[in-house]
Amino acid sequence: MMIFASLLIILAFVLLAPFSVKRIEEELEIFLFIMGCLAVSVTYQWSAGLVKESLFEPLKITLAVFSAGFIFRVLQKIIARNVNRLADRIGPKLFAFIIIIGLGFLSSIITAIIAALVLVEIISCLTLDRKDEIILVVLTCFSIGLGAVLTPIGEPLSTITIAKLRGEPYQAGFFFLFKNLWQFIIPGIIAFGILGMLFMPAMRQKKHGLQESRRDNVKDIALRAAKIYFFVMALVLLGKGFKPIIDTYIVKIPYQGLYWLNMSSAVLDNATLAAAEIGPEMGLWQLKSSLLGLLIAGGMLIPGNIPNIITAGKLRIKSSEWAKLGVPLGLCVMAVYFLVILTLR
């Protein structure tokens, strides 16, 4: 009982402290790393294998973020020069569709972080009304959040999920999430693209709406990669530490309950929740429902996933502005996906 009580206290700190203490929010990676070490320690699960896994598991996504960051830096000026030219040529509606589905699909390759930075650059150069640009940002971040899960280098959530399912019974490899979620993810990305076409004005207005606070330099690229490394390392440790909770409680929750329970990822980072929740003891539909709940609800509010945090921070979008579209849209999408899950199940 002492072990479970300790884990529940640690879990409460993990979920609530970033909202209560500004310094923890700013240094989230280090905080989660400390909490991960504590979780593993109180459950007596330290081993050479775990240390090796925590050191090597973050490497792929870290290298992807680092290299894609430099590629984006090279292409930044090209993007800036051609954004409005392309929007004028094809019209704002088709432009929005291409951006939403393009970044949604690319996010699994260039990572959700770089996809969000590309979005920031596009929005900064685009001349639309502020409210229209916010709509485009929110829809694209929903799309990026969905698409990034298709590979383990797309985002920390997919990285930690594959790490936790690598053994029996799933033997999860690079394409495990793609094979099991593509039928939900691909139509969702296209649907968000269609919504973008419906919401965007027919003609582009000649004025700037949102503007990037400042552009990244080489130091920012390196620091971002380092933070991702420590973030994923922390998730590996948290996932191992919370295994007793997963084995005892989470696996007993039906897939329908897990789906709606994960609406909490609207206010809590979905990768951290995945580390605390996902485990190989879960059934396949429990996994699918849990992940879909995390991914969809993660787009509803700014803290839900990394693309939201990056774009809202750099473009100075207020929480109330995001929630005005994100919450009702997310609830509608949650309801639609739930019906799809029930039908396919």
Secondary structure, DSSP 8 states (H G I E B T S, - for coil): -HHHHHHHHHHHHHHHHHHH-HHHHHTHHHHHHHHHHHHHHHTT---HHHHHHHHHTTHHHHHHHHHHHHHHHHHHHHHHHHHHHHHHHH-HHHHHHHHHHHHHHHHHHH-HHHHHHHHHHHHHH----HHHHHHHHHHHHHHHHHHGGGSTTS-HHHHHHHHHTSSTTT---TTHHHHHHHHHHHHHHHHHHHHHHHHS-SS--SS-----S----HHHHHHHHHHHHHHHHHHHHHHHHTHHHHHHTGGGS-HHHHHHHGGGGGTS-HHHHHHHH--TTS-HHHHHHHHHHHHHHTTTSGGGSHHHHHHHHHHT--HHHHHHHHHHHHHHHHHHHHHHHHHH-
